[in-house]
Amino acid sequence: MSNKLDVNYAFSTSAGIKPENQDACAIRIPDNHNALTHKGIVALVADGVSACTRAREASHTSISSFMADYYSTPDSWQVRHAAGKVITAINSWLHYQGQHHIHNDTDLCTTFSGIVLKSNTAHLLHIGDSRIYRLRKQQLECLTEDHTSRLGQRQYLARALGMHRHTEVDYRTETLQTDDVFILTTDGIHDVLSHREIVASCMGNPGLQQIADSLVQTALSAGSSDNLTVVICRIDTLPAENSHETLERLAQLRFPPDLEPGQILDGYRILETLHASTRSQLYLAEDTDSGQQVVIKTPSVNFDDDPLYLDGFLREEWIGRRVNHPAIMTLHAPKAGKQFLYHVCEYIPGQTLRSWMQDNPRPDLNTVRDLTRQIVCALRGLHRMQILHQDLKPENLMIDPNGRVRLIDFGAARVAGDTEIQSGLHDNTPQGTKNYVAPEYFLGSAIDYRADQFAVGVIVYEMLTGHLPYREIAGNSIRIKHYKHLRYRPVTDDRPDLPEWINQALAKAVAPNPTERYEALSEFCQDLSTPNPAFQHMDFQPLMSKNPTLFWQLLCILLGGINLWQFFQ
C-alpha cells in the first residue's frame, strides 16, 4: 500500500434554466507533500441563497476564501480547529457586508458543504441544505442533515453562512476506505433525484467525469429548476498504517560522531561541548560563513534504531522552525548539502532556570511573579499553535543576561495536527520528566493544555520553596492509582511569609484532577498577583483541612492525656 493519500475527482456545474449560476465549487489536491500530509485534500460546494441580491458573490467568496485561508493556517492545527477559524471569519465578513448594505441583513448568504481528506479520515463541514453523500460498495448514504424548517406548506433555509452574526457548522469525521466515493451536491441535484437514481448514474458510467455530467443532465431532464452542481471524489489509495516513513527519510542522513572543539560539521566549527546526556549532545558552534554562534544538537547513537525517538527528534526541528515567538527558542534551517542528523539552534547565553534556582534559593515573590509571567507567555505561544510542550521543567527554561525567559527543547511536544496523520508514529506512553508530569498521563485521562499548567505550577512552587508540592518520586517507576492519593503540601509550610491566597492559587494550578485546575494560564498569573475573592474564605481553615497530620497528632496526644488522667484517678 502507498504511503500517500491518492484521490481521483471530477465536477460539473450548470446554471440550469436560471439566467445566472449562483453555485460555486472547488477541489484542491496540494502538490506539496507537506501540505498534503498536514492539511489534506479539500472539496467544497456552496449554493448562494437566491433570495439574496448578492448570492453568487456569497458562494464564490466562501469557496475562494476557505481555499486560500485554510491552507495558510498553521500545520500544527487540527482540521476542525483550522476549518472552524476560517469559516467563522468568512461568516463574520458575509454578515457584516449584509448588515452594511442597502438591502436586508441576509443579503450575502450561502450554503457551504465540504470535506477535508487527511490521512485516513474524512472531515465533514456542513451548513445549509447542500449535501455530502458517500457511496461505499454500491450503498449510498447521506452524511449531512439539511438545515431547513417548515412554516405551513413552505420550507425555509434555517442556517447558512452570513445569515446570522454567529453560526454553527456541523462537523463529523468518517474513516476512509479504498474505493469510497464522496458526492457533494447542491439542491438542484438532490431535490429531484432519488438515492436510486444517483446510484444508477454512478454505476452506469465508466468515469468520474461522465458520472458528474450524467447527474447534472439527469436532474435537468427530471425538471430541476435550480442551479446544479456536483463534485465527486474517489479514494484510490490510503497511507499505509504504521509506516516507517520517519526512518526512510533518515536513511539518507548519518548520525554524527562525538564532536570535539575545532572539528567542522557541515560548515559549523565546534567551539565547546555544552551538555551531554544519554539522549543527545549540545555543542556551541560557529557558522564558518557568517561567524554567527549557534548551538548544534545531535541525537544519541543509543537510539539510532528507535523510530519513536527519531520521530520526536525530527518533530523538534519541525516545531522550532514554525513557531515564531520571542520567548521560544528558534531553530535555523540547515545549510544546503546537509550530511548528518542534527539541529541548528539559536544560541541563548545565560543559565537554566535550574541553575538560577540554585543561586536564588529563597527569591522574593515579585521576582517569581515576573518569571512566571514570562514562562506562561512562552507556553501560550505554543498552545496557540495547538502544541503541548509536555516536558516543562527548570532545565528546559533559559534565563538570558537581560532576565528574559526562553523556552527550549520540544522533543516531547505533542502537535495536535499530527494525531490526525495515520502514517505518523504516535507514542502513548507518558512524556516528560517525573515530578513535573501531570497525573492524568498515568491514569489514562484526556490530555490537554492543563497538563502543561500542572508543570508550571510545580515549577513556581519549587522556585518559592526549593521543594516539590507532592512527595518526590524515587526511581523510574511511577504508580498513581487515583487523584485522591496525591497529597498537596501547603507552600506556607516552607514559606510562612507568603499569604494563604498564594498557597490556594498554587494548589489550584497543581490540582491532581485537571478539571479542578485553571481554565486559562492567565487566570493563574492573575491569582499570583491579586488576591482572588474566592480564596478569602479559605484563610481560616479547620486544622483538619489545613494540616491533617498535625490534627491527628494533637488528637492522639489529647486522648492519651485523658486516658492517663483517668488511670490515676
C-alpha positions, 0 to 999 in steps of 0.5 A: 500500500502507498504511503500517500493519500491518492484521490481521483475527482471530477465536477460539473456545474450548470446554471440550469434554466436560471439566467445566472449560476449562483453555485460555486465549487472547488477541489484542491489536491496540494502538490506539496507533500507537506501540505498534503500530509498536514492539511489534506485534500479539500472539496467544497460546494456552496449554493448562494441563497437566491433570495439574496441580491448578492448570492453568487458573490456569497458562494464564490467568496466562501469557496475562494476564501476557505481555499486560500485561508485554510491552507495558510493556517498553521500545520500544527492545527487540527482540521476542525480547529483550522476549518472552524477559524476560517469559516467563522471569519468568512461568516463574520465578513458575509454578515457584516457586508449584509448588515452594511448594505442597502438591502436586508441583513441576509443579503450575502448568504450561502450554503457551504458543504465540504470535506477535508481528506487527511490521512485516513479520515474524512472531515465533514463541514456542513451548513445549509441544505447542500449535501455530502453523500458517500457511496461505499460498495454500491450503498449510498448514504447521506452524511449531512442533515439539511438545515431547513424548517417548515412554516405551513406548506413552505420550507425555509433555509434555517442556517447558512453562512452570513445569515446570522452574526454567529453560526454553527457548522456541523462537523463529523469525521468518517474513516476512509476506505479504498474505493469510497466515493464522496458526492457533494451536491447542491439542491438542484441535484438532490431535490429531484433525484432519488438515492436510486437514481444517483446510484444508477448514474454512478454505476452506469458510467465508466468515469468520474467525469461522465458520472458528474455530467450524467447527474447534472443532465439527469436532474435537468431532464427530471425538471430541476429548476435550480442551479446544479452542481456536483463534485465527486471524489474517489479514494484510490489509495490510503497511507499505509498504517504504521509506516516507517516513513520517519526512518526512510527519510533518515536513511539518507542522513548519518548520525554524527560522531562525538564532536570535539572543539575545532572539528567542522560539521557541515560548515559549523566549527565546534567551539565547546561541548555544552551538555551531554546526556544519554539522549543527545549532545549540545555543542556551541558552534560557529557558522564558518560563513557568517561567524554567527554562534549557534548551538548544534544538537545531535541525537544519541547513537543509543537510539539510532534504531528507535523510530519513536525517538527519531520521530520526536527528534525530527518533530523538534526541528519541525516545531522550532522552525514554525513557531515564531515567538520571542520567548521560544527558542528558534531553530535555523534551517540547515545549510544546503548539502546537509550530511548528518542528523542534527539541529541548528539552534539559536544560541541563548547565553545565560543559565537554566532556570535550574541553575538560577534556582540554585543561586536564588534559593529563597527569591522574593515573590515579585521576582517569581511573579515576573518569571512566571509571567514570562514562562506562561507567555512562552507556553501560550505561544505554543498552545496557540499553535495547538502544541503541548510542550509536555516536558516543562521543567527548570532545565528546559527554561533559559534565563538570558543576561537581560532576565528574559525567559526562553523556552527550549527543547520540544522533543516531547511536544505533542502537535495536535495536527499530527494525531490526525496523520495515520502514517505518523508514529504516535507514542502513548506512553507518558512524556516528560520528566517525573515530578513535573508530569501531570497525573492524568498521563498515568491514569489514562485521562484526556490530555490537554493544555492543563497538563502543561499548567500542572508543570508550571505550577510545580515549577513556581512552587519549587522556585518559592520553596526549593521543594516539590508540592507532592512527595518526590518520586524515587526511581523510574517507576511511577504508580498513581492509582487515583487523584485522591492519593496525591497529597498537596503540601501547603507552600506556607509550610516552607514559606510562612511569609507568603499569604494563604491566597498564594498557597490556594492559587498554587494548589489550584494550578497543581490540582491532581484532577485537571478539571479542578485546575485553571481554565486559562494560564492567565487566570493563574498569573492573575491569582499570583498577583491579586488576591482572588475573592474566592480564596478569602474564605479559605484563610481560616481553615479547620486544622483538619483541612489545613494540616491533617497530620498535625490534627491527628497528632494533637488528637492522639496526644489529647486522648492519651492525656485523658486516658492517663488522667483517668488511670490515676484517678 
